[in-house]
Each structure stands twice: as C-alpha cells, then as structure tokens.
C-alpha cells in the first residue's frame, strides 16, 4: 500500500481562500494544546495573543510598525517563490541593508557633511544604500546558482550567518560609539537620518507607506507587465518559458536582486525608524517570518498585507504573554513554525488529491 499525490484537475477558489484560514485555525488549536500541557489556560493565552492587542490604541500602531518589514520582505520573496526559486536568506539581506544604510548615518553624524551641502540628501541616500546592499547580497546566491549550479537554499541560508556575525563584529569594533560606555552599539542617528513619524508622539513612521507602495507596485507588476508574466510562466512551466524565449538565468538574477533590495529596504527602515542606531541584533527574525507571511498570503500582495498583520500580532501578543502568563518568548517562534507547517499541509491538500494504491512505495 502506498500513498500517491495526484494534481487536482481544477483549482477551487473556495479551497484557495479557505486553506490559509484553516491552517491558521489548526496552528492556534495545536498551539493551545501545547500551552495547556504547560499548565496555562489556552483561552487566556488566545485572548492575550490575539484579542487584547487589538483593543489598545498603541498596539494598533505597533502592529503596523512590526508588519512593515514583514510586508517588504515577503513582497520580495514572492518574486522568487513565484519563479520557483527559494530565497531563504532574506534575513541576511535585511541585515546588510540596515548595515550599509546605517553606515552612512554614522559617517555623517558629526554634521560636517550637513553643514557643507545640507542634510536633505542623507535619508534618501540611506534608503538607496539599504536597497543596494540587500540587492548585492541577494545576487550572491543567484550568481552561484546560475554559474555553478549551487543550491540557492543552502547558499542564501548560510550567508545569513555571515551577515549576522559581520554586523556583530562591526558594532563591537569599527562602528562602536566611542562615547557609548563600551556598549556594543553605534552612535544614535541624527534626526535628519531618521524616518519621519506620521504624527508627533507616535511610533508610526514613513516606512509603513513604503510597504504599502511596494505592495501596490508588486500587484501591478504581477498583473499588468511582461515581467510578472515571465515570473509566473518560468515558475509554473519552465520548458514552455524557454520555448517562448525567456531566459531563466537572467530572471534568476533579476528576482533575487528585487527580493534582496526589498529586504535591504526593510532593514534600513527598521534601523532608521524604530531602532535609530546599529546594534548586534536589528531583527527578531523578520527574514524567516516573512517566508510564512508570503505563503500564508498565497504569494499575493494583498494577501501578504493581511498575513503580515497576523504575524505581527503574534510578536506583540508573544511579548504580552511573556509578561502576563510567564510563557517563554520562544513560544512565538514555535507558533510561527507550526503555522508554516500547517500552511504547507493545507497547500498540499489544496493542490493535490491523496490516493491510496497497492504496491511498494516509490
């Protein structure tokens, strides 16, 4: 007896919409079971994780701020995933974008450049450098795949640790604030090198607007441009794409550059927005969480916006649960991993039909 997976002849819109909802419900159910086994109330944990943050005004702003990097990174990843390419190293591209853009803020910190030609150019240049840094770092695994056939999964993932260790070394050495009492951090960025806040006294910064623009631009590209058609065709039917004259190597370099650029832009938005300086850790794992966001959102820009808000809610709820219920902070990551498993299972059930047949397993 063996289990075979047969592609469904017709895609059901109801299944496509219902699969991520069912995956989220299953993840909450299994997560509640784990919390119950830990001796805590699943109902109370559900309230702290998902209900209470939505009732607080400050939490809604924090929700948008935490969703911002997730949207930018997941939109970039959707270009790769739609082309059947696996960029698992967005975390490293996020770090490199924040590092390169933050370097300019540190370089101009003494106001000499600002006095010379004015400081209006610093923030736009930081955003551009962040995107360039992420794009260059994303092109490394793409080049290795195109030139040597190396697995982009392994190379992009391993480069994450290079970026993390590089940032850690720099903020403990060359970029460390000389007046920072030996703490491993850079100088605090000048106001002119920070993203403007949308309202005085609030945490909502202009990076949120960049995330919305990225989602709208991606929706237009996927639905109205040759590039969007090329990405879909190479991902779904690579042989047909080659017969049509599309170059899969060129597209590999292009989508990794786009993905890395958006991840790098997310990195500099985080550094110039919430944090305001370089630190050994500038991400709680946004690059990996964005993978879940992309799949939960069905690789659709609008779906990604909704999924990013859901995953951002787990970050805020996880911090509250740590304080109010004494649950470990790793519970949030465990739930996110469980959610990814449920999404993949739901996707498999949506696209394939399970058939039992006699005979040895293939």
MOTA-V241521 format. One record per residue. N is the residue number from 1. RES is the residue in three letters. OMEGA is omega as a letter, one per 30 degrees, with the letter a starting at -180 (none if undefined). D_LAST is the distance of its C-alpha to the last C-alpha in whole Angstrom. Layout:
# MOTA-V241521
n=(N & N)
res=(RES & RES)
omega=(OMEGA & OMEGA)
d_last=(D_LAST & D_LAST)
This chain:
# MOTA-V241521
n=(1 & 2 & 3 & 4 & 5 & 6 & 7 & 8 & 9 & 10 & 11 & 12 & 13 & 14 & 15 & 16 & 17 & 18 & 19 & 20 & 21 & 22 & 23 & 24 & 25 & 26 & 27 & 28 & 29 & 30 & 31 & 32 & 33 & 34 & 35 & 36 & 37 & 38 & 39 & 40 & 41 & 42 & 43 & 44 & 45 & 46 & 47 & 48 & 49 & 50 & 51 & 52 & 53 & 54 & 55 & 56 & 57 & 58 & 59 & 60 & 61 & 62 & 63 & 64 & 65 & 66 & 67 & 68 & 69 & 70 & 71 & 72 & 73 & 74 & 75 & 76 & 77 & 78 & 79 & 80 & 81 & 82 & 83 & 84 & 85 & 86 & 87 & 88 & 89 & 90 & 91 & 92 & 93 & 94 & 95 & 96 & 97 & 98 & 99 & 100 & 101 & 102 & 103 & 104 & 105 & 106 & 107 & 108 & 109 & 110 & 111 & 112 & 113 & 114 & 115 & 116 & 117 & 118 & 119 & 120 & 121 & 122 & 123 & 124 & 125 & 126 & 127 & 128 & 129 & 130 & 131 & 132 & 133 & 134 & 135 & 136 & 137 & 138 & 139 & 140 & 141 & 142 & 143 & 144 & 145 & 146 & 147 & 148 & 149 & 150 & 151 & 152 & 153 & 154 & 155 & 156 & 157 & 158 & 159 & 160 & 161 & 162 & 163 & 164 & 165 & 166 & 167 & 168 & 169 & 170 & 171 & 172 & 173 & 174 & 175 & 176 & 177 & 178 & 179 & 180 & 181 & 182 & 183 & 184 & 185 & 186 & 187 & 188 & 189 & 190 & 191 & 192 & 193 & 194 & 195 & 196 & 197 & 198 & 199 & 200 & 201 & 202 & 203 & 204 & 205 & 206 & 207 & 208 & 209 & 210 & 211 & 212 & 213 & 214 & 215 & 216 & 217 & 218 & 219 & 220 & 221 & 222 & 223 & 224 & 225 & 226 & 227 & 228 & 229 & 230 & 231 & 232 & 233 & 234 & 235 & 236 & 237 & 238 & 239 & 240 & 241 & 242 & 243 & 244 & 245 & 246 & 247 & 248 & 249 & 250 & 251 & 252 & 253 & 254 & 255 & 256 & 257 & 258 & 259 & 260 & 261 & 262 & 263 & 264 & 265 & 266 & 267 & 268 & 269 & 270 & 271 & 272 & 273 & 274 & 275 & 276 & 277 & 278 & 279 & 280 & 281 & 282 & 283 & 284 & 285 & 286 & 287 & 288 & 289 & 290 & 291 & 292 & 293 & 294 & 295 & 296 & 297 & 298 & 299 & 300 & 301 & 302 & 303 & 304 & 305 & 306 & 307 & 308 & 309 & 310 & 311 & 312 & 313 & 314 & 315 & 316 & 317 & 318 & 319 & 320 & 321 & 322 & 323 & 324 & 325 & 326 & 327 & 328 & 329 & 330 & 331 & 332 & 333 & 334 & 335 & 336 & 337 & 338 & 339 & 340 & 341 & 342 & 343 & 344 & 345 & 346 & 347 & 348 & 349 & 350 & 351 & 352 & 353 & 354 & 355 & 356 & 357 & 358 & 359 & 360 & 361 & 362)
res=(UNK & UNK & UNK & UNK & UNK & UNK & UNK & UNK & UNK & UNK & UNK & UNK & UNK & UNK & UNK & UNK & UNK & UNK & UNK & UNK & UNK & UNK & UNK & UNK & UNK & UNK & UNK & UNK & UNK & UNK & UNK & UNK & UNK & UNK & UNK & UNK & UNK & UNK & UNK & UNK & UNK & UNK & UNK & UNK & UNK & UNK & UNK & UNK & UNK & UNK & UNK & UNK & UNK & UNK & UNK & UNK & UNK & UNK & UNK & UNK & UNK & UNK & UNK & UNK & UNK & UNK & UNK & UNK & UNK & UNK & UNK & UNK & UNK & UNK & UNK & UNK & UNK & UNK & UNK & UNK & UNK & UNK & UNK & UNK & UNK & UNK & UNK & UNK & UNK & UNK & UNK & UNK & UNK & UNK & UNK & UNK & UNK & UNK & UNK & UNK & UNK & UNK & UNK & UNK & UNK & UNK & UNK & UNK & UNK & UNK & UNK & UNK & UNK & UNK & UNK & UNK & UNK & UNK & UNK & UNK & UNK & UNK & UNK & UNK & UNK & UNK & UNK & UNK & UNK & UNK & UNK & UNK & UNK & UNK & UNK & UNK & UNK & UNK & UNK & UNK & UNK & UNK & UNK & UNK & UNK & UNK & UNK & UNK & UNK & UNK & UNK & UNK & UNK & UNK & UNK & UNK & UNK & UNK & UNK & UNK & UNK & UNK & UNK & UNK & UNK & UNK & UNK & UNK & UNK & UNK & UNK & UNK & UNK & UNK & UNK & UNK & UNK & UNK & UNK & UNK & UNK & UNK & UNK & UNK & UNK & UNK & UNK & UNK & UNK & UNK & UNK & UNK & UNK & UNK & UNK & UNK & UNK & UNK & UNK & UNK & UNK & UNK & UNK & UNK & UNK & UNK & UNK & UNK & UNK & UNK & UNK & UNK & UNK & UNK & UNK & UNK & UNK & UNK & UNK & UNK & UNK & UNK & UNK & UNK & UNK & UNK & UNK & UNK & UNK & UNK & UNK & UNK & UNK & UNK & UNK & UNK & UNK & UNK & UNK & UNK & UNK & UNK & UNK & UNK & UNK & UNK & UNK & UNK & UNK & UNK & UNK & UNK & UNK & UNK & UNK & UNK & UNK & UNK & UNK & UNK & UNK & UNK & UNK & UNK & UNK & UNK & UNK & UNK & UNK & UNK & UNK & UNK & UNK & UNK & UNK & UNK & UNK & UNK & UNK & UNK & UNK & UNK & UNK & UNK & UNK & UNK & UNK & UNK & UNK & UNK & UNK & UNK & UNK & UNK & UNK & UNK & UNK & UNK & UNK & UNK & UNK & UNK & UNK & UNK & UNK & UNK & UNK & UNK & UNK & UNK & UNK & UNK & UNK & UNK & UNK & UNK & UNK & UNK & UNK & UNK & UNK & UNK & UNK & UNK & UNK & UNK & UNK & UNK & UNK & UNK & UNK & UNK & UNK & UNK & UNK & UNK & UNK & UNK & UNK & UNK & UNK & UNK & UNK & UNK & UNK & UNK & UNK & UNK & UNK & UNK & UNK & UNK & UNK & UNK & UNK & UNK & UNK & UNK & UNK & UNK & UNK & UNK)
omega=(l & l & l & l & l & l & l & a & a & l & l & l & l & l & a & a & a & a & l & l & l & l & l & l & l & l & l & l & a & l & l & l & l & l & l & l & l & l & l & a & l & a & l & l & l & a & a & a & a & a & a & a & a & a & a & a & a & a & l & l & l & l & l & a & a & l & a & l & l & l & a & a & a & l & l & l & a & l & l & a & l & l & a & l & a & l & a & a & a & l & l & l & l & a & a & l & l & a & a & l & l & l & l & l & l & a & a & a & a & l & a & l & a & l & a & a & a & a & a & a & a & a & l & l & l & l & l & l & l & l & l & l & l & a & l & a & l & a & a & l & l & l & l & l & a & a & a & a & l & l & l & l & a & a & a & l & a & l & l & a & l & l & a & a & l & l & a & a & a & a & l & a & a & a & a & l & a & l & a & l & l & l & a & a & l & l & l & a & l & l & a & l & l & l & l & l & a & l & a & l & a & a & a & a & a & l & l & l & l & l & l & l & l & l & l & l & l & l & l & a & a & a & a & a & l & l & l & l & l & l & a & a & l & l & a & a & a & l & l & l & l & l & l & l & l & a & a & l & l & a & l & l & a & a & l & l & l & a & l & a & l & l & l & l & l & a & a & l & l & a & a & a & a & a & l & l & l & l & l & l & l & a & l & a & a & a & l & l & a & l & l & l & a & a & l & l & l & l & l & a & l & l & l & l & a & a & l & l & l & a & l & l & l & l & a & l & l & l & l & a & l & a & a & a & a & l & a & l & l & l & l & l & l & l & l & l & l & l & l & l & l & l & a & l & l & l & l & l & a & a & a & l & a & l & l & l & l & a & a & l & a & none)
d_last=(11 & 8 & 9 & 9 & 12 & 14 & 17 & 20 & 23 & 26 & 26 & 28 & 31 & 32 & 28 & 29 & 32 & 31 & 28 & 30 & 32 & 30 & 28 & 32 & 33 & 30 & 31 & 34 & 33 & 31 & 34 & 37 & 35 & 35 & 39 & 40 & 38 & 40 & 43 & 44 & 44 & 41 & 44 & 46 & 43 & 42 & 46 & 46 & 43 & 43 & 47 & 49 & 49 & 49 & 52 & 54 & 55 & 55 & 51 & 51 & 52 & 50 & 47 & 47 & 48 & 45 & 43 & 44 & 42 & 39 & 40 & 41 & 37 & 35 & 37 & 36 & 32 & 32 & 33 & 30 & 27 & 28 & 28 & 24 & 26 & 26 & 29 & 29 & 32 & 35 & 36 & 38 & 39 & 41 & 42 & 43 & 45 & 47 & 48 & 49 & 51 & 52 & 54 & 56 & 57 & 58 & 60 & 62 & 63 & 66 & 67 & 69 & 66 & 67 & 71 & 71 & 69 & 68 & 65 & 63 & 61 & 59 & 57 & 56 & 55 & 53 & 51 & 50 & 50 & 47 & 45 & 46 & 45 & 41 & 41 & 41 & 39 & 36 & 37 & 36 & 32 & 32 & 34 & 32 & 29 & 31 & 33 & 30 & 27 & 27 & 25 & 27 & 25 & 26 & 30 & 31 & 30 & 32 & 35 & 36 & 37 & 39 & 41 & 41 & 43 & 45 & 46 & 47 & 49 & 51 & 52 & 53 & 55 & 56 & 55 & 57 & 60 & 63 & 65 & 62 & 63 & 60 & 57 & 54 & 54 & 56 & 59 & 59 & 59 & 62 & 62 & 62 & 59 & 57 & 55 & 58 & 58 & 58 & 61 & 63 & 62 & 58 & 55 & 54 & 54 & 53 & 50 & 49 & 50 & 48 & 45 & 46 & 47 & 44 & 42 & 44 & 44 & 40 & 40 & 42 & 40 & 37 & 39 & 42 & 41 & 39 & 38 & 36 & 35 & 34 & 32 & 30 & 29 & 28 & 26 & 24 & 24 & 25 & 25 & 28 & 30 & 30 & 31 & 34 & 35 & 34 & 34 & 30 & 32 & 35 & 34 & 32 & 35 & 37 & 34 & 34 & 38 & 38 & 36 & 38 & 41 & 41 & 40 & 43 & 45 & 44 & 44 & 48 & 49 & 48 & 50 & 53 & 52 & 52 & 52 & 55 & 54 & 52 & 50 & 48 & 45 & 46 & 42 & 41 & 37 & 38 & 35 & 32 & 34 & 34 & 30 & 30 & 33 & 31 & 28 & 30 & 33 & 30 & 31 & 34 & 38 & 39 & 36 & 36 & 40 & 39 & 36 & 38 & 41 & 39 & 38 & 41 & 42 & 40 & 42 & 45 & 44 & 43 & 46 & 48 & 46 & 46 & 50 & 50 & 48 & 47 & 43 & 42 & 42 & 38 & 37 & 37 & 35 & 33 & 33 & 32 & 29 & 28 & 29 & 27 & 24 & 25 & 25 & 22 & 21 & 23 & 22 & 19 & 20 & 22 & 20 & 17 & 17 & 15 & 14 & 13 & 11 & 11 & 9 & 6 & 4 & 0)
